[in-house]
Amino acid sequence: MTRSTTDEAAVPPLPSPKERRRLREAKSLSEEEVAAAVGVTRATVRSWETGRTSPRGRKRALYAELIAPEPAVKPTVLKPPVVIAEATAAGAGPAAAAAAGPATAAGAGPAVAAPAVTDLPEAPPLPEAAPADPAPAPAPPAEAPGERRVSPAEAFDELYARTAPGLVRQTYLLTGRRALARESVERAFELAWQRWPEVAVDRDPAGWVRAAAYEYAMSPWHRLRRTHRHPDAPPTEPGKRALFDALLDLPPAYRRTLLLYDGVGLDLPETAAETEASTPAAAGRLMTARAAVAERLPELANAGSPAEQSALLHDRLGGLARAEHVPVPRPARAVRTGSENQARLWTRAAVAGVALLIAVTGLTLHTAPTHYEPPISPPERVGGVPPRGGPQKLTAQDLKLQKSLSEQLAHGPERLVPQLK
């Protein structure tokens, strides 16, 4: 046990599960190759990358060495800034759609059924990505005499103020429903406040909230609600209306991939991780979605390269998001209060349910019989059964004999001696 603990402590701490997948795909390694190198199954590698389990001992050292990234190379060409500025504030990654010239996407693997993955431009590495050799975080510096420590509520309010308005516009492009977009964003922030210790230490808190808002907005159960059954009226401008209709005609997974890559500006591995798909599958969805949108937008079809298509789509999505009047989300304090009230309500409901279950169980134990009593069958008329046999009607001789026997003494030798006549 001591040796295992010492060996595990000697291995550098592993990056987050999301970063493990990105590092593996950046080295063009498949799950089968990693599993064969470490000596585990593919399901185990997938469990490591989703955060359900974590490697230990020798396998942890092999896995950490296998996914250790190469020294970062400074990119020579950068893509244009993100158009949806409100969406990328407070932790959102840079745009990943317009690098000059075609390059192979990191971790793309083999070609997909749609156009090859190599047609997509490669995005520069995220500035907030984990370093090549992760090391324990240094101890926080001592607080200065006049410096004030930020409380969790203040940190949450700052994240909410910088990301909520842009996130509502993104969710509107994803669903086409203004009220549902606002509700999804507020619901995501309520969930983030309930899990704030987890969200606060996340590498990308804005991405955590964005994923929660997208998942809630794309739930198929909203079709059963009358207010969200049909999308809102499209824009009146022909160009924006064509883009709006083209987005809503896409399947939800393709629409989300297009919005994350060309709208928000995530790179391909990040988009694949957030949509819970492999990198080749995300690339295929992106190419299919672009082709479907290009049929509605002639200017997009006339673009010369995928990088130009990405930049043009980036501008059009940003213009559509800013042009539409979406509802303003509630203040951050109201969202925090609603989250706390909801958590308190669910807690009280759970306690009441447990108390009711205990009361019903006690009443059942008190009133239940202590032994088994077989039920009595109800009476029924039976027919077709012969009468039970027995003595027939006494004849005159039988009656005379009965009378003589009853008149004699019940005991004594007289009954034993026969009388001769």
C-alpha positions as CSV (number, residue, x, y, z in Angstrom):
1,M,0.0,0.0,0.0
2,T,2.9,2.4,0.8
3,R,4.6,1.7,-2.5
4,S,1.4,2.3,-4.5
5,T,0.8,5.6,-2.7
6,T,4.3,6.7,-3.2
7,D,4.2,5.9,-7.0
8,E,0.9,7.7,-7.4
9,A,2.2,10.8,-5.6
10,A,5.3,10.9,-7.9
11,V,3.1,11.1,-11.0
12,P,2.1,14.7,-11.9
13,P,-1.6,15.4,-11.5
14,L,-3.7,14.6,-14.5
15,P,-5.6,17.4,-16.3
16,S,-9.3,17.6,-16.3
17,P,-11.3,14.9,-18.1
18,K,-12.2,17.3,-20.9
19,E,-8.6,18.3,-21.3
20,R,-7.5,14.6,-21.4
21,R,-9.6,14.0,-24.4
22,R,-8.4,17.2,-26.1
23,L,-4.8,16.2,-25.6
24,R,-5.4,12.6,-26.9
25,E,-7.0,13.9,-30.1
26,A,-4.3,16.5,-30.5
27,K,-1.8,13.7,-30.8
28,S,-4.1,11.8,-33.3
29,L,-4.6,8.9,-30.9
30,S,-7.7,6.8,-30.8
31,E,-9.3,5.3,-27.8
32,E,-8.2,1.8,-29.0
33,E,-4.6,2.9,-29.3
34,V,-4.5,4.4,-25.8
35,A,-6.2,1.3,-24.4
36,A,-3.7,-1.0,-26.0
37,A,-0.7,1.1,-24.8
38,V,-1.9,1.3,-21.2
39,G,-3.3,-2.2,-21.0
40,V,-7.0,-1.5,-20.4
41,T,-10.2,-1.6,-22.4
42,R,-11.6,1.1,-24.6
43,A,-14.5,1.5,-22.1
44,T,-12.0,2.3,-19.4
45,V,-10.3,5.0,-21.4
46,R,-13.7,6.5,-22.2
47,S,-14.5,6.4,-18.5
48,W,-11.3,8.3,-17.7
49,E,-12.1,11.0,-20.3
50,T,-15.7,11.5,-19.0
51,G,-14.6,11.8,-15.3
52,R,-16.4,8.7,-14.0
53,T,-13.1,7.1,-12.9
54,S,-9.4,8.0,-12.8
55,P,-6.3,5.8,-13.5
56,R,-4.1,4.7,-10.6
57,G,-0.6,3.3,-10.1
58,R,1.4,2.2,-13.1
59,K,-1.5,2.8,-15.5
60,R,-1.8,6.4,-14.3
61,A,1.9,7.0,-15.0
62,L,1.6,5.4,-18.5
63,Y,-1.5,7.4,-19.3
64,A,0.0,10.7,-18.2
65,E,3.1,10.1,-20.2
66,L,1.0,9.0,-23.3
67,I,-1.2,12.1,-23.4
68,A,1.5,14.6,-22.4
69,P,1.3,17.4,-25.0
70,E,4.2,18.5,-27.1
71,P,5.7,21.9,-26.5
72,A,3.3,24.5,-27.8
73,V,4.3,26.2,-31.0
74,K,3.4,29.8,-31.4
75,P,1.0,30.1,-34.4
76,T,2.0,32.4,-37.2
77,V,-1.5,33.2,-38.4
78,L,-4.4,34.1,-36.2
79,K,-8.0,34.2,-37.1
80,P,-10.4,37.1,-36.7
81,P,-11.8,37.9,-33.3
82,V,-15.1,36.5,-32.2
83,V,-18.1,38.5,-33.5
84,I,-20.5,37.5,-30.7
85,A,-18.4,39.4,-28.2
86,E,-20.8,38.9,-25.3
87,A,-20.8,35.1,-25.8
88,T,-17.0,34.7,-25.4
89,A,-16.5,36.9,-22.4
90,A,-15.4,35.4,-19.1
91,G,-13.8,32.2,-20.1
92,A,-15.1,31.3,-23.6
93,G,-12.4,30.1,-25.9
94,P,-11.2,32.1,-29.0
95,A,-12.7,31.6,-32.4
96,A,-11.6,28.6,-34.3
97,A,-13.1,29.0,-37.7
98,A,-10.8,31.2,-39.9
99,A,-7.2,30.2,-39.9
100,A,-5.4,31.0,-43.2
101,G,-5.1,27.9,-45.4
102,P,-6.5,24.4,-45.0
103,A,-4.8,22.3,-42.3
104,T,-5.6,19.0,-40.7
105,A,-7.8,19.3,-37.6
106,A,-6.2,18.1,-34.4
107,G,-7.2,14.6,-33.6
108,A,-9.4,14.2,-36.6
109,G,-8.3,10.7,-37.3
110,P,-9.6,9.0,-40.5
111,A,-11.8,10.7,-43.1
112,V,-15.5,10.7,-42.6
113,A,-18.3,10.0,-45.1
114,A,-18.8,13.8,-45.7
115,P,-15.9,15.9,-47.1
116,A,-12.5,15.1,-45.6
117,V,-11.7,16.5,-42.1
118,T,-8.6,18.1,-43.6
119,D,-10.7,20.7,-45.3
120,L,-11.3,22.4,-41.9
121,P,-8.9,25.1,-40.8
122,E,-6.9,24.3,-37.7
123,A,-7.5,26.6,-34.7
124,P,-4.6,27.9,-32.5
125,P,-4.4,26.3,-29.1
126,L,-6.6,27.7,-26.4
127,P,-4.7,30.2,-24.3
128,E,-6.3,28.8,-21.1
129,A,-5.4,25.2,-21.9
130,A,-3.4,23.2,-19.4
131,P,0.4,23.4,-19.6
132,A,2.4,20.6,-21.1
133,D,3.5,19.3,-17.7
134,P,0.7,20.0,-15.2
135,A,1.9,20.9,-11.8
136,P,0.1,21.5,-8.5
137,A,-1.3,25.0,-8.3
138,P,0.9,27.3,-6.1
139,A,-0.4,28.5,-2.8
140,P,-2.4,31.8,-3.1
141,P,-0.5,34.9,-2.1
142,A,-1.1,36.5,1.2
143,E,-3.8,39.0,1.1
144,A,-2.7,42.6,1.0
145,P,-3.7,44.9,3.9
146,G,-6.1,46.9,1.8
147,E,-7.2,44.1,-0.5
148,R,-10.6,42.6,-0.2
149,R,-11.3,38.9,-1.0
150,V,-14.0,38.3,-3.6
151,S,-17.0,36.3,-2.2
152,P,-18.6,33.5,-4.2
153,A,-21.7,35.6,-4.8
154,E,-19.6,38.4,-6.2
155,A,-17.7,36.0,-8.5
156,F,-21.0,34.5,-9.7
157,D,-22.5,38.0,-10.3
158,E,-19.5,39.0,-12.4
159,L,-19.7,35.8,-14.5
160,Y,-23.4,36.3,-14.9
161,A,-23.1,40.0,-15.9
162,R,-20.5,39.3,-18.6
163,T,-21.9,36.1,-20.1
164,A,-25.7,36.0,-19.6
165,P,-26.7,38.6,-22.3
166,G,-24.6,37.0,-25.0
167,L,-25.6,33.5,-24.0
168,V,-29.3,34.4,-24.3
169,R,-28.6,35.6,-27.9
170,Q,-26.7,32.3,-28.7
171,T,-29.6,30.2,-27.3
172,Y,-32.1,32.2,-29.4
173,L,-30.1,31.2,-32.5
174,L,-30.2,27.6,-31.3
175,T,-33.9,27.4,-30.6
176,G,-35.6,30.4,-32.4
177,R,-37.6,31.1,-29.3
178,R,-36.8,34.2,-27.2
179,A,-38.7,33.2,-24.0
180,L,-37.1,29.7,-24.1
181,A,-33.7,31.2,-24.6
182,R,-34.0,33.4,-21.5
183,E,-35.5,30.6,-19.5
184,S,-32.6,28.2,-20.5
185,V,-29.9,30.7,-19.5
186,E,-31.5,31.5,-16.2
187,R,-32.0,27.8,-15.5
188,A,-28.3,27.1,-16.3
189,F,-27.1,29.8,-14.0
190,E,-29.4,28.5,-11.2
191,L,-27.8,25.1,-11.6
192,A,-24.3,26.7,-11.7
193,W,-25.0,28.5,-8.4
194,Q,-26.2,25.2,-6.8
195,R,-22.9,23.6,-7.9
196,W,-20.7,26.7,-7.6
197,P,-17.8,24.9,-5.8
198,E,-17.5,22.7,-8.9
199,V,-18.1,25.5,-11.4
200,A,-15.8,28.0,-9.8
201,V,-12.7,25.7,-10.2
202,D,-13.6,24.6,-13.7
203,R,-11.2,25.6,-16.5
204,D,-14.0,27.3,-18.4
205,P,-16.9,28.3,-16.2
206,A,-18.6,30.1,-19.1
207,G,-18.4,26.9,-21.1
208,W,-19.9,24.9,-18.3
209,V,-22.9,27.3,-18.1
210,R,-23.2,27.3,-21.9
211,A,-23.3,23.6,-22.1
212,A,-26.0,23.5,-19.4
213,A,-28.1,26.1,-21.2
214,Y,-27.8,24.4,-24.6
215,E,-28.9,21.0,-23.1
216,Y,-31.9,22.5,-21.4
217,A,-32.9,24.5,-24.5
218,M,-32.6,21.5,-26.8
219,S,-34.7,19.2,-24.6
220,P,-37.5,17.6,-26.6
221,W,-40.0,17.9,-23.7
222,H,-40.4,21.6,-24.6
223,R,-42.6,20.5,-27.5
224,L,-45.3,19.6,-25.1
225,R,-45.5,23.1,-23.7
226,R,-47.9,25.4,-25.6
227,T,-45.7,28.5,-25.3
228,H,-42.6,26.8,-26.8
229,R,-44.3,24.6,-29.3
230,H,-43.6,26.9,-32.3
231,P,-40.6,29.2,-33.0
232,D,-41.0,33.0,-32.9
233,A,-41.6,35.1,-36.0
234,P,-38.4,35.2,-38.2
235,P,-36.6,38.5,-39.0
236,T,-38.0,40.8,-41.6
237,E,-34.7,41.3,-43.5
238,P,-34.4,38.7,-46.3
239,G,-30.8,37.8,-45.7
240,K,-31.3,37.3,-41.9
241,R,-34.5,35.5,-42.5
242,A,-32.9,33.1,-44.9
243,L,-30.1,32.4,-42.3
244,F,-32.7,32.0,-39.5
245,D,-34.8,29.5,-41.5
246,A,-31.7,27.6,-42.5
247,L,-30.6,27.2,-38.9
248,L,-33.9,26.0,-37.7
249,D,-34.1,23.5,-40.6
250,L,-30.9,21.8,-39.4
251,P,-31.1,18.9,-37.0
252,P,-30.4,20.0,-33.4
253,A,-27.0,18.3,-33.2
254,Y,-25.8,19.9,-36.5
255,R,-27.2,23.3,-35.5
256,R,-25.3,23.2,-32.2
257,T,-22.1,22.2,-33.8
258,L,-22.3,25.0,-36.4
259,L,-23.1,27.5,-33.7
260,L,-20.2,26.4,-31.4
261,Y,-17.6,26.3,-34.2
262,D,-18.5,29.2,-36.5
263,G,-20.5,31.3,-34.0
264,V,-18.9,31.0,-30.6
265,G,-15.5,30.2,-32.0
266,L,-14.5,26.9,-30.4
267,D,-11.9,24.7,-32.1
268,L,-12.9,21.3,-33.4
269,P,-11.8,19.1,-30.4
270,E,-13.6,21.5,-28.0
271,T,-16.7,21.4,-30.2
272,A,-16.7,17.6,-30.3
273,A,-16.2,17.4,-26.5
274,E,-19.1,19.8,-25.8
275,T,-21.4,18.0,-28.2
276,E,-20.3,14.6,-26.8
277,A,-19.2,13.3,-30.3
278,S,-15.9,12.2,-31.7
279,T,-13.8,14.7,-33.7
280,P,-14.5,13.1,-37.1
281,A,-18.3,13.0,-36.3
282,A,-18.2,16.7,-35.3
283,A,-16.3,17.6,-38.5
284,G,-18.9,15.7,-40.6
285,R,-21.7,17.5,-38.9
286,L,-20.0,20.8,-39.5
287,M,-19.5,20.2,-43.2
288,T,-23.0,19.0,-43.7
289,A,-24.5,22.0,-41.8
290,R,-22.4,24.4,-43.8
291,A,-23.5,22.8,-47.1
292,A,-27.2,23.1,-46.0
293,V,-26.8,26.8,-45.0
294,A,-24.9,27.5,-48.3
295,E,-28.0,26.4,-50.3
296,R,-29.9,29.3,-48.6
297,L,-27.1,31.9,-48.7
298,P,-25.5,32.3,-52.2
299,E,-22.7,34.4,-50.8
300,L,-21.6,31.6,-48.6
301,A,-21.7,29.2,-51.5
302,N,-19.5,31.5,-53.5
303,A,-16.8,31.6,-50.8
304,G,-13.5,30.3,-52.1
305,S,-12.2,28.3,-49.2
306,P,-13.5,26.8,-45.9
307,A,-11.7,29.6,-44.0
308,E,-13.6,32.2,-45.9
309,Q,-16.9,30.3,-45.4
310,S,-16.2,30.2,-41.7
311,A,-15.4,33.9,-41.4
312,L,-18.5,34.8,-43.4
313,L,-20.7,32.6,-41.4
314,H,-19.1,34.0,-38.2
315,D,-20.1,37.5,-39.2
316,R,-23.6,36.6,-40.3
317,L,-24.4,34.7,-37.1
318,G,-23.0,37.6,-35.1
319,G,-25.1,40.1,-37.0
320,L,-28.2,38.0,-36.6
321,A,-27.7,37.6,-32.9
322,R,-27.2,41.3,-32.4
323,A,-30.1,42.4,-34.6
324,E,-32.8,40.5,-32.8
325,H,-34.4,41.9,-29.7
326,V,-34.1,39.2,-27.1
327,P,-35.4,39.6,-23.5
328,V,-32.9,40.7,-20.9
329,P,-32.3,38.1,-18.2
330,R,-33.2,38.8,-14.6
331,P,-30.6,40.3,-12.3
332,A,-28.0,38.0,-10.9
333,R,-29.3,38.4,-7.4
334,A,-32.7,37.2,-8.4
335,V,-31.2,34.2,-10.1
336,R,-29.3,33.3,-7.0
337,T,-32.3,33.8,-4.8
338,G,-34.4,31.6,-7.1
339,S,-31.8,28.9,-7.1
340,E,-31.6,28.9,-3.3
341,N,-35.4,28.8,-3.0
342,Q,-35.6,26.0,-5.5
343,A,-33.0,24.0,-3.7
344,R,-34.7,24.7,-0.4
345,L,-38.0,23.6,-1.8
346,W,-36.6,20.3,-3.2
347,T,-34.9,19.7,0.2
348,R,-38.2,20.2,2.1
349,A,-40.1,18.0,-0.4
350,A,-37.5,15.2,0.0
351,V,-37.7,15.4,3.8
352,A,-41.5,15.4,3.7
353,G,-41.5,12.4,1.4
354,V,-39.1,10.5,3.6
355,A,-41.2,11.4,6.7
356,L,-44.4,10.3,4.9
357,L,-42.8,7.0,3.9
358,I,-41.7,6.4,7.5
359,A,-45.2,7.1,8.8
360,V,-46.9,4.9,6.3
361,T,-44.4,2.1,7.0
362,G,-45.0,2.4,10.8
363,L,-48.8,2.4,10.3
364,T,-48.5,-0.7,8.1
365,L,-46.4,-2.5,10.7
366,H,-48.8,-1.6,13.4
367,T,-52.0,-2.7,11.6
368,A,-50.7,-5.7,9.8
369,P,-51.6,-9.2,11.2
370,T,-48.9,-11.1,13.0
371,H,-49.7,-14.5,11.6
372,Y,-51.3,-15.9,8.5
373,E,-55.1,-16.5,8.5
374,P,-56.4,-18.5,5.6
375,P,-59.4,-16.9,4.1
376,I,-62.8,-18.6,4.4
377,S,-64.3,-19.5,1.1
378,P,-67.8,-18.2,0.5
379,P,-70.7,-20.7,0.5
380,E,-71.9,-22.0,-2.8
381,R,-74.8,-24.2,-3.9
382,V,-73.6,-27.5,-5.1
383,G,-75.7,-29.6,-7.5
384,G,-75.4,-33.1,-9.1
385,V,-74.0,-34.8,-6.1
386,P,-75.7,-38.0,-4.9
387,P,-77.3,-38.0,-1.4
388,R,-75.2,-39.3,1.4
389,G,-76.0,-42.9,2.3
390,G,-77.5,-43.8,5.7
391,P,-80.2,-46.0,7.5
392,Q,-83.5,-46.2,5.8
393,K,-86.9,-45.8,7.4
394,L,-87.5,-48.3,10.2
395,T,-89.9,-51.1,9.5
396,A,-92.6,-52.4,11.9
397,Q,-90.3,-55.2,13.0
398,D,-87.4,-52.8,13.6
399,L,-89.7,-50.6,15.7
400,K,-90.8,-53.5,17.8
401,L,-87.3,-54.6,18.4
402,Q,-86.3,-51.1,19.3
403,K,-89.1,-50.8,21.8
404,S,-88.3,-54.1,23.4
405,L,-84.7,-53.1,23.8
406,S,-85.6,-49.8,25.3
407,E,-87.9,-51.5,27.8
408,Q,-85.3,-53.9,29.0
409,L,-82.7,-53.1,31.6
410,A,-79.7,-51.4,30.3
411,H,-77.4,-53.7,32.2
412,G,-77.7,-57.1,33.8
413,P,-77.6,-60.7,32.7
414,E,-81.2,-60.6,31.6
415,R,-80.2,-59.0,28.3
416,L,-77.5,-61.6,27.7
417,V,-79.9,-64.6,28.2
418,P,-82.1,-65.3,25.2
419,Q,-85.8,-65.8,25.9
420,L,-87.5,-68.8,24.4
421,K,-91.0,-68.5,23.2
